[in-house]
Amino acid sequence: MLRWALISALLLPACGGDDDCCTDGQQGVVDAPHDVVILPDVPNECAGPGRDKIKFPRTESCSNDGAVEWCIPDSNNTQLLATLAMISSTIHCAPGGGRAMCYTGGKLLCTYPTAYPDQCLTQHGQMKPEVWDDMCAVAALPEVIEIVPRWYE
């Protein structure tokens, strides 16, 4: 909002009096187009523990090949899988290695999609606030060691 006020303050004096050059014939300043993305001013942190497990900055949280990944134990994980499903129904866990390196030690590879516009504010930009909150909730789980971006190489 402050940005638009500053832009308005700079542009309106250039209109030259009673012209409608800056307002398209409307009263006041023209609203921003509806497809303009204004990124929220939010911290790069999590409200609780676990931020150090997220291995990417929030501003680049969708800079990947469509998902982020982490490992969980493969045995006795019914409660953990239920917890992950409560965090987000889009989380998927299955055997596999991935960039998270879940190859050995009885681990499952879990993924969370990062598609635009569903989870991301912009293509390869940052996650929506509610998705970042999900990342923080996953990172707070003691079974999760780290969350990494997916890259197909």
MODELLER restraints for C-alpha pairs under 7 A, 6 or more apart:
rsr = mdl.restraints
at = mdl.atoms
rsr.add(forms.Gaussian(group=physical.xy_distance, feature=features.Distance(at['CA:8:A'], at['CA:29:A']), mean=6.87, stdev=0.5))
rsr.add(forms.Gaussian(group=physical.xy_distance, feature=features.Distance(at['CA:12:A'], at['CA:22:A']), mean=6.49, stdev=0.5))
rsr.add(forms.Gaussian(group=physical.xy_distance, feature=features.Distance(at['CA:15:A'], at['CA:21:A']), mean=5.91, stdev=0.5))
rsr.add(forms.Gaussian(group=physical.xy_distance, feature=features.Distance(at['CA:15:A'], at['CA:22:A']), mean=6.14, stdev=0.5))
rsr.add(forms.Gaussian(group=physical.xy_distance, feature=features.Distance(at['CA:23:A'], at['CA:29:A']), mean=5.35, stdev=0.5))
rsr.add(forms.Gaussian(group=physical.xy_distance, feature=features.Distance(at['CA:23:A'], at['CA:30:A']), mean=5.50, stdev=0.5))
rsr.add(forms.Gaussian(group=physical.xy_distance, feature=features.Distance(at['CA:44:A'], at['CA:57:A']), mean=6.71, stdev=0.5))
rsr.add(forms.Gaussian(group=physical.xy_distance, feature=features.Distance(at['CA:44:A'], at['CA:58:A']), mean=5.37, stdev=0.5))
rsr.add(forms.Gaussian(group=physical.xy_distance, feature=features.Distance(at['CA:45:A'], at['CA:51:A']), mean=6.16, stdev=0.5))
rsr.add(forms.Gaussian(group=physical.xy_distance, feature=features.Distance(at['CA:46:A'], at['CA:136:A']), mean=5.56, stdev=0.5))
rsr.add(forms.Gaussian(group=physical.xy_distance, feature=features.Distance(at['CA:48:A'], at['CA:140:A']), mean=6.99, stdev=0.5))
rsr.add(forms.Gaussian(group=physical.xy_distance, feature=features.Distance(at['CA:49:A'], at['CA:140:A']), mean=5.35, stdev=0.5))
rsr.add(forms.Gaussian(group=physical.xy_distance, feature=features.Distance(at['CA:50:A'], at['CA:136:A']), mean=6.56, stdev=0.5))
rsr.add(forms.Gaussian(group=physical.xy_distance, feature=features.Distance(at['CA:50:A'], at['CA:139:A']), mean=4.73, stdev=0.5))
rsr.add(forms.Gaussian(group=physical.xy_distance, feature=features.Distance(at['CA:50:A'], at['CA:140:A']), mean=4.60, stdev=0.5))
rsr.add(forms.Gaussian(group=physical.xy_distance, feature=features.Distance(at['CA:51:A'], at['CA:136:A']), mean=6.54, stdev=0.5))
rsr.add(forms.Gaussian(group=physical.xy_distance, feature=features.Distance(at['CA:51:A'], at['CA:139:A']), mean=6.65, stdev=0.5))
rsr.add(forms.Gaussian(group=physical.xy_distance, feature=features.Distance(at['CA:53:A'], at['CA:139:A']), mean=5.92, stdev=0.5))
rsr.add(forms.Gaussian(group=physical.xy_distance, feature=features.Distance(at['CA:53:A'], at['CA:145:A']), mean=6.30, stdev=0.5))
rsr.add(forms.Gaussian(group=physical.xy_distance, feature=features.Distance(at['CA:53:A'], at['CA:146:A']), mean=4.35, stdev=0.5))
rsr.add(forms.Gaussian(group=physical.xy_distance, feature=features.Distance(at['CA:53:A'], at['CA:147:A']), mean=5.98, stdev=0.5))
rsr.add(forms.Gaussian(group=physical.xy_distance, feature=features.Distance(at['CA:54:A'], at['CA:139:A']), mean=6.71, stdev=0.5))
rsr.add(forms.Gaussian(group=physical.xy_distance, feature=features.Distance(at['CA:54:A'], at['CA:146:A']), mean=5.93, stdev=0.5))
rsr.add(forms.Gaussian(group=physical.xy_distance, feature=features.Distance(at['CA:54:A'], at['CA:147:A']), mean=4.88, stdev=0.5))
rsr.add(forms.Gaussian(group=physical.xy_distance, feature=features.Distance(at['CA:54:A'], at['CA:148:A']), mean=6.61, stdev=0.5))
rsr.add(forms.Gaussian(group=physical.xy_distance, feature=features.Distance(at['CA:55:A'], at['CA:146:A']), mean=6.87, stdev=0.5))
rsr.add(forms.Gaussian(group=physical.xy_distance, feature=features.Distance(at['CA:55:A'], at['CA:147:A']), mean=5.96, stdev=0.5))
rsr.add(forms.Gaussian(group=physical.xy_distance, feature=features.Distance(at['CA:55:A'], at['CA:148:A']), mean=5.41, stdev=0.5))
rsr.add(forms.Gaussian(group=physical.xy_distance, feature=features.Distance(at['CA:58:A'], at['CA:126:A']), mean=5.93, stdev=0.5))
rsr.add(forms.Gaussian(group=physical.xy_distance, feature=features.Distance(at['CA:59:A'], at['CA:125:A']), mean=6.20, stdev=0.5))
rsr.add(forms.Gaussian(group=physical.xy_distance, feature=features.Distance(at['CA:59:A'], at['CA:126:A']), mean=4.71, stdev=0.5))
rsr.add(forms.Gaussian(group=physical.xy_distance, feature=features.Distance(at['CA:60:A'], at['CA:124:A']), mean=6.91, stdev=0.5))
rsr.add(forms.Gaussian(group=physical.xy_distance, feature=features.Distance(at['CA:60:A'], at['CA:125:A']), mean=5.24, stdev=0.5))
rsr.add(forms.Gaussian(group=physical.xy_distance, feature=features.Distance(at['CA:60:A'], at['CA:126:A']), mean=5.18, stdev=0.5))
rsr.add(forms.Gaussian(group=physical.xy_distance, feature=features.Distance(at['CA:61:A'], at['CA:125:A']), mean=6.52, stdev=0.5))
rsr.add(forms.Gaussian(group=physical.xy_distance, feature=features.Distance(at['CA:61:A'], at['CA:126:A']), mean=4.85, stdev=0.5))
rsr.add(forms.Gaussian(group=physical.xy_distance, feature=features.Distance(at['CA:61:A'], at['CA:127:A']), mean=5.69, stdev=0.5))
rsr.add(forms.Gaussian(group=physical.xy_distance, feature=features.Distance(at['CA:62:A'], at['CA:114:A']), mean=5.71, stdev=0.5))
rsr.add(forms.Gaussian(group=physical.xy_distance, feature=features.Distance(at['CA:62:A'], at['CA:120:A']), mean=6.34, stdev=0.5))
rsr.add(forms.Gaussian(group=physical.xy_distance, feature=features.Distance(at['CA:62:A'], at['CA:124:A']), mean=4.58, stdev=0.5))
rsr.add(forms.Gaussian(group=physical.xy_distance, feature=features.Distance(at['CA:62:A'], at['CA:125:A']), mean=5.14, stdev=0.5))
rsr.add(forms.Gaussian(group=physical.xy_distance, feature=features.Distance(at['CA:62:A'], at['CA:126:A']), mean=5.20, stdev=0.5))
rsr.add(forms.Gaussian(group=physical.xy_distance, feature=features.Distance(at['CA:62:A'], at['CA:127:A']), mean=5.90, stdev=0.5))
rsr.add(forms.Gaussian(group=physical.xy_distance, feature=features.Distance(at['CA:63:A'], at['CA:124:A']), mean=4.21, stdev=0.5))
rsr.add(forms.Gaussian(group=physical.xy_distance, feature=features.Distance(at['CA:63:A'], at['CA:125:A']), mean=5.97, stdev=0.5))
rsr.add(forms.Gaussian(group=physical.xy_distance, feature=features.Distance(at['CA:64:A'], at['CA:124:A']), mean=6.72, stdev=0.5))
rsr.add(forms.Gaussian(group=physical.xy_distance, feature=features.Distance(at['CA:64:A'], at['CA:149:A']), mean=5.47, stdev=0.5))
rsr.add(forms.Gaussian(group=physical.xy_distance, feature=features.Distance(at['CA:64:A'], at['CA:150:A']), mean=5.54, stdev=0.5))
rsr.add(forms.Gaussian(group=physical.xy_distance, feature=features.Distance(at['CA:64:A'], at['CA:151:A']), mean=5.90, stdev=0.5))
rsr.add(forms.Gaussian(group=physical.xy_distance, feature=features.Distance(at['CA:65:A'], at['CA:150:A']), mean=5.48, stdev=0.5))
rsr.add(forms.Gaussian(group=physical.xy_distance, feature=features.Distance(at['CA:65:A'], at['CA:151:A']), mean=5.22, stdev=0.5))
rsr.add(forms.Gaussian(group=physical.xy_distance, feature=features.Distance(at['CA:65:A'], at['CA:152:A']), mean=6.66, stdev=0.5))
rsr.add(forms.Gaussian(group=physical.xy_distance, feature=features.Distance(at['CA:66:A'], at['CA:113:A']), mean=5.72, stdev=0.5))
rsr.add(forms.Gaussian(group=physical.xy_distance, feature=features.Distance(at['CA:66:A'], at['CA:114:A']), mean=5.00, stdev=0.5))
rsr.add(forms.Gaussian(group=physical.xy_distance, feature=features.Distance(at['CA:66:A'], at['CA:115:A']), mean=5.87, stdev=0.5))
rsr.add(forms.Gaussian(group=physical.xy_distance, feature=features.Distance(at['CA:66:A'], at['CA:150:A']), mean=6.83, stdev=0.5))
rsr.add(forms.Gaussian(group=physical.xy_distance, feature=features.Distance(at['CA:67:A'], at['CA:111:A']), mean=6.16, stdev=0.5))
rsr.add(forms.Gaussian(group=physical.xy_distance, feature=features.Distance(at['CA:67:A'], at['CA:112:A']), mean=5.33, stdev=0.5))
rsr.add(forms.Gaussian(group=physical.xy_distance, feature=features.Distance(at['CA:67:A'], at['CA:113:A']), mean=4.11, stdev=0.5))
rsr.add(forms.Gaussian(group=physical.xy_distance, feature=features.Distance(at['CA:67:A'], at['CA:114:A']), mean=4.78, stdev=0.5))
rsr.add(forms.Gaussian(group=physical.xy_distance, feature=features.Distance(at['CA:67:A'], at['CA:149:A']), mean=6.42, stdev=0.5))
rsr.add(forms.Gaussian(group=physical.xy_distance, feature=features.Distance(at['CA:67:A'], at['CA:150:A']), mean=5.47, stdev=0.5))
rsr.add(forms.Gaussian(group=physical.xy_distance, feature=features.Distance(at['CA:68:A'], at['CA:111:A']), mean=5.59, stdev=0.5))
rsr.add(forms.Gaussian(group=physical.xy_distance, feature=features.Distance(at['CA:68:A'], at['CA:112:A']), mean=5.41, stdev=0.5))
rsr.add(forms.Gaussian(group=physical.xy_distance, feature=features.Distance(at['CA:68:A'], at['CA:113:A']), mean=6.57, stdev=0.5))
rsr.add(forms.Gaussian(group=physical.xy_distance, feature=features.Distance(at['CA:68:A'], at['CA:147:A']), mean=6.60, stdev=0.5))
rsr.add(forms.Gaussian(group=physical.xy_distance, feature=features.Distance(at['CA:68:A'], at['CA:148:A']), mean=5.56, stdev=0.5))
rsr.add(forms.Gaussian(group=physical.xy_distance, feature=features.Distance(at['CA:68:A'], at['CA:149:A']), mean=4.36, stdev=0.5))
rsr.add(forms.Gaussian(group=physical.xy_distance, feature=features.Distance(at['CA:68:A'], at['CA:150:A']), mean=5.21, stdev=0.5))
rsr.add(forms.Gaussian(group=physical.xy_distance, feature=features.Distance(at['CA:69:A'], at['CA:100:A']), mean=5.90, stdev=0.5))
rsr.add(forms.Gaussian(group=physical.xy_distance, feature=features.Distance(at['CA:69:A'], at['CA:109:A']), mean=6.82, stdev=0.5))
rsr.add(forms.Gaussian(group=physical.xy_distance, feature=features.Distance(at['CA:69:A'], at['CA:110:A']), mean=5.52, stdev=0.5))
rsr.add(forms.Gaussian(group=physical.xy_distance, feature=features.Distance(at['CA:69:A'], at['CA:111:A']), mean=4.50, stdev=0.5))
rsr.add(forms.Gaussian(group=physical.xy_distance, feature=features.Distance(at['CA:69:A'], at['CA:112:A']), mean=6.57, stdev=0.5))
rsr.add(forms.Gaussian(group=physical.xy_distance, feature=features.Distance(at['CA:69:A'], at['CA:147:A']), mean=5.52, stdev=0.5))
rsr.add(forms.Gaussian(group=physical.xy_distance, feature=features.Distance(at['CA:69:A'], at['CA:148:A']), mean=5.36, stdev=0.5))
rsr.add(forms.Gaussian(group=physical.xy_distance, feature=features.Distance(at['CA:69:A'], at['CA:149:A']), mean=6.20, stdev=0.5))
rsr.add(forms.Gaussian(group=physical.xy_distance, feature=features.Distance(at['CA:69:A'], at['CA:150:A']), mean=6.27, stdev=0.5))
rsr.add(forms.Gaussian(group=physical.xy_distance, feature=features.Distance(at['CA:70:A'], at['CA:100:A']), mean=5.36, stdev=0.5))
rsr.add(forms.Gaussian(group=physical.xy_distance, feature=features.Distance(at['CA:70:A'], at['CA:109:A']), mean=5.96, stdev=0.5))
rsr.add(forms.Gaussian(group=physical.xy_distance, feature=features.Distance(at['CA:70:A'], at['CA:110:A']), mean=5.33, stdev=0.5))
rsr.add(forms.Gaussian(group=physical.xy_distance, feature=features.Distance(at['CA:70:A'], at['CA:111:A']), mean=6.68, stdev=0.5))
rsr.add(forms.Gaussian(group=physical.xy_distance, feature=features.Distance(at['CA:70:A'], at['CA:144:A']), mean=6.72, stdev=0.5))
rsr.add(forms.Gaussian(group=physical.xy_distance, feature=features.Distance(at['CA:70:A'], at['CA:146:A']), mean=6.01, stdev=0.5))
rsr.add(forms.Gaussian(group=physical.xy_distance, feature=features.Distance(at['CA:70:A'], at['CA:147:A']), mean=4.82, stdev=0.5))
rsr.add(forms.Gaussian(group=physical.xy_distance, feature=features.Distance(at['CA:70:A'], at['CA:148:A']), mean=6.51, stdev=0.5))
rsr.add(forms.Gaussian(group=physical.xy_distance, feature=features.Distance(at['CA:71:A'], at['CA:100:A']), mean=6.47, stdev=0.5))
rsr.add(forms.Gaussian(group=physical.xy_distance, feature=features.Distance(at['CA:71:A'], at['CA:102:A']), mean=5.64, stdev=0.5))
rsr.add(forms.Gaussian(group=physical.xy_distance, feature=features.Distance(at['CA:71:A'], at['CA:107:A']), mean=6.00, stdev=0.5))
rsr.add(forms.Gaussian(group=physical.xy_distance, feature=features.Distance(at['CA:71:A'], at['CA:108:A']), mean=5.51, stdev=0.5))
rsr.add(forms.Gaussian(group=physical.xy_distance, feature=features.Distance(at['CA:71:A'], at['CA:109:A']), mean=4.82, stdev=0.5))
rsr.add(forms.Gaussian(group=physical.xy_distance, feature=features.Distance(at['CA:71:A'], at['CA:110:A']), mean=5.88, stdev=0.5))
rsr.add(forms.Gaussian(group=physical.xy_distance, feature=features.Distance(at['CA:71:A'], at['CA:144:A']), mean=6.32, stdev=0.5))
rsr.add(forms.Gaussian(group=physical.xy_distance, feature=features.Distance(at['CA:72:A'], at['CA:107:A']), mean=5.50, stdev=0.5))
rsr.add(forms.Gaussian(group=physical.xy_distance, feature=features.Distance(at['CA:72:A'], at['CA:108:A']), mean=5.37, stdev=0.5))
rsr.add(forms.Gaussian(group=physical.xy_distance, feature=features.Distance(at['CA:72:A'], at['CA:109:A']), mean=6.78, stdev=0.5))
rsr.add(forms.Gaussian(group=physical.xy_distance, feature=features.Distance(at['CA:72:A'], at['CA:143:A']), mean=5.98, stdev=0.5))
rsr.add(forms.Gaussian(group=physical.xy_distance, feature=features.Distance(at['CA:72:A'], at['CA:144:A']), mean=6.00, stdev=0.5))
rsr.add(forms.Gaussian(group=physical.xy_distance, feature=features.Distance(at['CA:73:A'], at['CA:106:A']), mean=6.09, stdev=0.5))
rsr.add(forms.Gaussian(group=physical.xy_distance, feature=features.Distance(at['CA:73:A'], at['CA:107:A']), mean=4.60, stdev=0.5))
rsr.add(forms.Gaussian(group=physical.xy_distance, feature=features.Distance(at['CA:73:A'], at['CA:108:A']), mean=6.18, stdev=0.5))
rsr.add(forms.Gaussian(group=physical.xy_distance, feature=features.Distance(at['CA:74:A'], at['CA:106:A']), mean=5.08, stdev=0.5))
rsr.add(forms.Gaussian(group=physical.xy_distance, feature=features.Distance(at['CA:74:A'], at['CA:107:A']), mean=4.66, stdev=0.5))
rsr.add(forms.Gaussian(group=physical.xy_distance, feature=features.Distance(at['CA:74:A'], at['CA:108:A']), mean=5.39, stdev=0.5))
rsr.add(forms.Gaussian(group=physical.xy_distance, feature=features.Distance(at['CA:84:A'], at['CA:91:A']), mean=6.78, stdev=0.5))
rsr.add(forms.Gaussian(group=physical.xy_distance, feature=features.Distance(at['CA:85:A'], at['CA:91:A']), mean=6.52, stdev=0.5))
rsr.add(forms.Gaussian(group=physical.xy_distance, feature=features.Distance(at['CA:87:A'], at['CA:134:A']), mean=6.04, stdev=0.5))
rsr.add(forms.Gaussian(group=physical.xy_distance, feature=features.Distance(at['CA:90:A'], at['CA:112:A']), mean=6.18, stdev=0.5))
rsr.add(forms.Gaussian(group=physical.xy_distance, feature=features.Distance(at['CA:90:A'], at['CA:113:A']), mean=6.91, stdev=0.5))
rsr.add(forms.Gaussian(group=physical.xy_distance, feature=features.Distance(at['CA:91:A'], at['CA:110:A']), mean=6.71, stdev=0.5))
rsr.add(forms.Gaussian(group=physical.xy_distance, feature=features.Distance(at['CA:91:A'], at['CA:111:A']), mean=5.62, stdev=0.5))
rsr.add(forms.Gaussian(group=physical.xy_distance, feature=features.Distance(at['CA:91:A'], at['CA:112:A']), mean=4.82, stdev=0.5))
rsr.add(forms.Gaussian(group=physical.xy_distance, feature=features.Distance(at['CA:92:A'], at['CA:110:A']), mean=5.41, stdev=0.5))
rsr.add(forms.Gaussian(group=physical.xy_distance, feature=features.Distance(at['CA:92:A'], at['CA:111:A']), mean=5.35, stdev=0.5))
rsr.add(forms.Gaussian(group=physical.xy_distance, feature=features.Distance(at['CA:92:A'], at['CA:112:A']), mean=6.76, stdev=0.5))
rsr.add(forms.Gaussian(group=physical.xy_distance, feature=features.Distance(at['CA:93:A'], at['CA:108:A']), mean=6.03, stdev=0.5))
rsr.add(forms.Gaussian(group=physical.xy_distance, feature=features.Distance(at['CA:93:A'], at['CA:109:A']), mean=5.40, stdev=0.5))
rsr.add(forms.Gaussian(group=physical.xy_distance, feature=features.Distance(at['CA:93:A'], at['CA:110:A']), mean=4.00, stdev=0.5))
rsr.add(forms.Gaussian(group=physical.xy_distance, feature=features.Distance(at['CA:93:A'], at['CA:111:A']), mean=6.41, stdev=0.5))
rsr.add(forms.Gaussian(group=physical.xy_distance, feature=features.Distance(at['CA:94:A'], at['CA:108:A']), mean=5.25, stdev=0.5))
rsr.add(forms.Gaussian(group=physical.xy_distance, feature=features.Distance(at['CA:94:A'], at['CA:109:A']), mean=5.46, stdev=0.5))
rsr.add(forms.Gaussian(group=physical.xy_distance, feature=features.Distance(at['CA:94:A'], at['CA:110:A']), mean=6.52, stdev=0.5))
rsr.add(forms.Gaussian(group=physical.xy_distance, feature=features.Distance(at['CA:95:A'], at['CA:108:A']), mean=4.71, stdev=0.5))
rsr.add(forms.Gaussian(group=physical.xy_distance, feature=features.Distance(at['CA:95:A'], at['CA:109:A']), mean=5.77, stdev=0.5))
rsr.add(forms.Gaussian(group=physical.xy_distance, feature=features.Distance(at['CA:96:A'], at['CA:102:A']), mean=6.20, stdev=0.5))
rsr.add(forms.Gaussian(group=physical.xy_distance, feature=features.Distance(at['CA:96:A'], at['CA:103:A']), mean=6.25, stdev=0.5))
rsr.add(forms.Gaussian(group=physical.xy_distance, feature=features.Distance(at['CA:96:A'], at['CA:108:A']), mean=6.37, stdev=0.5))
rsr.add(forms.Gaussian(group=physical.xy_distance, feature=features.Distance(at['CA:96:A'], at['CA:109:A']), mean=5.47, stdev=0.5))
rsr.add(forms.Gaussian(group=physical.xy_distance, feature=features.Distance(at['CA:97:A'], at['CA:103:A']), mean=4.52, stdev=0.5))
rsr.add(forms.Gaussian(group=physical.xy_distance, feature=features.Distance(at['CA:97:A'], at['CA:109:A']), mean=6.22, stdev=0.5))
rsr.add(forms.Gaussian(group=physical.xy_distance, feature=features.Distance(at['CA:98:A'], at['CA:109:A']), mean=6.92, stdev=0.5))
rsr.add(forms.Gaussian(group=physical.xy_distance, feature=features.Distance(at['CA:99:A'], at['CA:150:A']), mean=5.91, stdev=0.5))
rsr.add(forms.Gaussian(group=physical.xy_distance, feature=features.Distance(at['CA:99:A'], at['CA:151:A']), mean=6.81, stdev=0.5))
rsr.add(forms.Gaussian(group=physical.xy_distance, feature=features.Distance(at['CA:100:A'], at['CA:148:A']), mean=6.22, stdev=0.5))
rsr.add(forms.Gaussian(group=physical.xy_distance, feature=features.Distance(at['CA:102:A'], at['CA:108:A']), mean=6.27, stdev=0.5))
rsr.add(forms.Gaussian(group=physical.xy_distance, feature=features.Distance(at['CA:102:A'], at['CA:109:A']), mean=5.77, stdev=0.5))
rsr.add(forms.Gaussian(group=physical.xy_distance, feature=features.Distance(at['CA:114:A'], at['CA:120:A']), mean=6.18, stdev=0.5))
rsr.add(forms.Gaussian(group=physical.xy_distance, feature=features.Distance(at['CA:116:A'], at['CA:122:A']), mean=6.14, stdev=0.5))
rsr.add(forms.Gaussian(group=physical.xy_distance, feature=features.Distance(at['CA:116:A'], at['CA:123:A']), mean=5.44, stdev=0.5))
rsr.add(forms.Gaussian(group=physical.xy_distance, feature=features.Distance(at['CA:119:A'], at['CA:127:A']), mean=5.83, stdev=0.5))
rsr.add(forms.Gaussian(group=physical.xy_distance, feature=features.Distance(at['CA:119:A'], at['CA:128:A']), mean=5.74, stdev=0.5))
rsr.add(forms.Gaussian(group=physical.xy_distance, feature=features.Distance(at['CA:119:A'], at['CA:131:A']), mean=6.17, stdev=0.5))
rsr.add(forms.Gaussian(group=physical.xy_distance, feature=features.Distance(at['CA:120:A'], at['CA:126:A']), mean=5.74, stdev=0.5))
rsr.add(forms.Gaussian(group=physical.xy_distance, feature=features.Distance(at['CA:120:A'], at['CA:127:A']), mean=4.22, stdev=0.5))
rsr.add(forms.Gaussian(group=physical.xy_distance, feature=features.Distance(at['CA:120:A'], at['CA:128:A']), mean=5.13, stdev=0.5))
rsr.add(forms.Gaussian(group=physical.xy_distance, feature=features.Distance(at['CA:121:A'], at['CA:127:A']), mean=5.88, stdev=0.5))
rsr.add(forms.Gaussian(group=physical.xy_distance, feature=features.Distance(at['CA:121:A'], at['CA:128:A']), mean=5.48, stdev=0.5))
